[in-house]
Amino acid sequence: MNPIISIIDQRLFKWADRIVKEINIPHDAAKRIASTIEKEFDTAKTEFLQDIKNLGPITPKRRLYILEGQIFWKQFVRPKILHAPEPPQGIISKTWWEDSHKYALLMSSLYMNYIYVGDGFFEFLKKHAPSGSVTKKVAQYIRENPLRALRNALSHANWYLTTNGIKYFARKGSDPNEPMAEFHASPQDMEFYDDFVSFAGWAALFIAVKASGETGVGIENA
């Protein structure tokens, strides 16, 4: 097994029960998300792989390169942000200083997960991955509520941190006249969303780049 696939499987293993419950996939697949996606790509049709290779002006291998960098950057900076240094002289509010660090990390992570990878790749998989596949179910979960609402709240700047997670506002459907609904995600929800979307995105992009024959970009070639 490729070591990156193994790393992703291990990272998402702790969320297996929640993945089964919320995404409705078999428990064995939930414990090995990356390995399962890899097996599905191994049997994918040539046309599907060719469409991935030609997916827009930003290629999957370029998205992979940037996503991998962001994932490793998060692992490096998160402990420092959770224990922010003392504020510079003249800044009175330590809470404001600590919150500013949290917002900086969260905005970077939300954009990467839900727009750069979500809009740029998971939307394609939602529409074109084989019906009933784990790959398709993962993409559907990421592109539907409550994560769809979080993506829209992010793009329209309708969200903020609370003392117990994040509150965000978005329409549940596509009707522009529909009133906005209020959503809330706890710290555990946000940890799950961030782990699942970023690592499932890493798996899908890594496997897609390999399957479509593209090489030369990504952590393996850094």
C-alpha positions in Angstrom: 0.0 0.0 0.0 1.2 3.5 -0.8 2.3 5.2 2.5 0.2 8.3 1.8 -3.0 6.1 1.4 -2.1 4.4 4.7 -1.6 7.8 6.5 -5.0 9.0 5.3 -6.7 5.8 6.3 -5.2 6.0 9.8 -6.1 9.7 10.2 -9.8 9.1 9.3 -10.1 5.8 11.2 -11.2 7.5 14.4 -14.2 9.0 12.6 -15.4 5.7 11.2 -18.6 5.4 13.3 -19.6 9.0 12.4 -18.8 8.4 8.7 -21.0 5.3 8.7 -23.9 7.2 10.3 -23.7 10.4 8.3 -22.6 9.2 4.9 -24.2 5.8 4.9 -21.3 3.7 3.7 -20.2 0.2 5.0 -18.1 0.2 8.1 -15.2 -1.6 6.4 -15.1 1.2 3.8 -15.4 3.9 6.5 -12.3 2.5 8.2 -10.4 2.6 5.0 -11.6 5.6 3.1 -8.5 6.2 1.0 -8.0 2.5 0.2 -11.6 2.2 -0.9 -11.4 5.3 -3.2 -8.2 3.9 -4.6 -9.9 0.5 -5.5 -12.8 2.4 -7.1 -10.4 4.4 -9.3 -8.6 1.2 -10.3 -11.8 0.1 -12.0 -12.9 3.5 -13.3 -13.7 4.0 -16.9 -11.0 5.6 -19.2 -13.4 8.5 -20.1 -13.9 9.3 -16.4 -10.1 9.5 -15.8 -9.6 11.5 -19.0 -12.2 14.0 -17.9 -10.4 14.4 -14.5 -7.1 15.0 -16.3 -8.7 17.8 -18.4 -10.6 19.3 -15.5 -10.4 23.1 -16.0 -7.4 25.5 -16.1 -6.2 24.3 -12.6 -5.3 20.7 -13.0 -5.8 18.1 -10.2 -2.1 17.7 -9.7 -1.8 21.5 -9.1 -4.7 21.3 -6.6 -3.0 18.3 -5.0 0.3 20.2 -4.6 -1.4 23.2 -2.9 -3.7 21.1 -0.7 -0.8 19.0 0.6 1.1 22.1 1.5 -1.8 23.5 3.4 -2.4 20.2 5.3 1.2 20.1 6.5 1.2 23.8 7.3 -1.9 23.3 9.5 -0.2 20.5 11.4 2.7 22.9 12.0 0.9 26.1 13.0 -2.2 24.7 14.8 -0.4 24.0 18.1 1.2 27.5 18.0 -2.2 29.1 17.3 -4.0 27.2 20.1 -1.3 28.5 22.4 -0.8 32.0 20.9 2.2 34.0 22.1 1.7 37.0 24.3 0.2 39.9 22.3 2.5 42.7 21.2 2.9 45.7 23.6 -0.1 48.0 23.3 -2.7 45.3 22.5 -4.9 45.3 25.5 -7.2 42.4 24.8 -5.5 39.0 24.9 -8.8 37.3 23.9 -8.9 39.4 20.7 -5.3 38.5 20.0 -6.0 34.8 20.4 -9.2 34.9 18.3 -7.3 36.7 15.5 -5.0 33.7 15.2 -7.9 31.2 15.2 -9.7 33.2 12.5 -6.6 33.2 10.3 -6.2 29.4 10.5 -9.9 28.8 10.1 -10.3 31.0 7.1 -7.4 29.4 5.3 -8.7 25.9 6.0 -12.3 26.6 5.1 -11.4 28.2 1.8 -9.1 25.3 0.9 -11.6 22.6 1.8 -14.8 24.0 0.5 -13.9 26.2 -2.4 -10.4 25.3 -3.8 -11.0 21.6 -3.4 -14.7 21.5 -2.9 -15.7 23.6 -5.9 -12.7 22.6 -7.9 -12.8 18.9 -7.6 -15.5 17.4 -5.3 -18.3 19.0 -7.4 -17.0 17.1 -10.4 -16.9 13.8 -8.4 -20.4 14.4 -7.1 -21.7 14.6 -10.7 -19.5 12.1 -12.4 -18.2 9.4 -10.0 -19.9 6.0 -10.5 -23.4 5.8 -8.9 -23.4 4.1 -5.5 -19.6 4.4 -5.1 -18.0 5.5 -1.9 -16.2 8.2 -3.9 -19.6 9.6 -5.0 -21.1 9.4 -1.5 -18.1 11.2 0.0 -18.4 14.0 -2.6 -22.2 14.3 -2.1 -21.7 14.6 1.6 -19.2 17.4 1.2 -21.4 19.2 -1.4 -24.7 19.0 0.5 -26.0 20.5 3.8 -24.7 21.2 6.3 -21.4 21.5 4.6 -22.9 23.1 1.5 -24.4 25.8 3.8 -21.0 26.3 5.4 -19.4 26.7 2.0 -22.0 29.3 1.1 -21.7 31.1 4.4 -18.0 31.3 3.9 -18.3 32.7 0.4 -20.8 35.3 1.5 -19.1 36.2 4.8 -22.0 35.0 6.9 -20.2 33.2 9.7 -18.3 33.8 13.0 -16.7 32.0 15.8 -18.6 31.5 19.1 -17.4 30.3 22.5 -18.7 26.9 21.5 -17.9 26.4 17.8 -19.0 28.3 14.8 -22.3 29.9 13.8 -23.1 30.4 10.2 -26.1 31.5 8.0 -27.1 30.3 4.6 -30.2 29.2 2.6 -30.9 25.5 2.7 -31.9 25.4 -0.9 -31.2 27.3 -4.2 -34.2 29.7 -4.1 -32.7 33.2 -3.8 -36.0 34.3 -2.0 -35.6 31.7 0.7 -34.8 33.2 4.1 -31.4 32.3 5.5 -31.3 29.5 8.1 -29.0 29.5 11.1 -26.5 26.7 11.5 -24.2 25.8 14.4 -21.2 23.5 14.4 -19.5 22.5 17.6 -15.7 22.3 18.0 -16.0 18.5 17.6 -18.1 19.0 14.4 -15.5 21.4 13.0 -12.6 19.0 13.9 -14.5 16.2 12.0 -15.4 18.4 9.0 -11.8 19.6 8.7 -10.3 16.2 9.0 -12.8 14.5 6.7 -12.8 17.1 3.9 -9.1 17.8 3.8 -8.0 14.2 4.1 -10.7 12.8 1.8 -9.7 15.6 -0.6 -6.0 14.6 -0.3 -6.9 10.9 -1.0 -9.2 11.7 -4.0 -6.8 14.1 -5.6 -3.7 11.9 -5.0 -5.4 8.9 -6.4 -6.9 10.8 -9.3 -3.6 12.2 -10.3 -2.0 8.7 -10.2 -4.9 7.0 -12.0 -4.9 9.6 -14.8 -1.2 9.2 -15.4 0.0 12.6 -14.2 3.1 12.8 -12.1 5.7 15.3 -11.0 3.7 17.4 -8.5 2.9 16.6 -4.9 4.7 15.6 -1.7 6.1 12.4 -3.3 8.0 14.6 -5.8 8.8 17.6 -3.6 
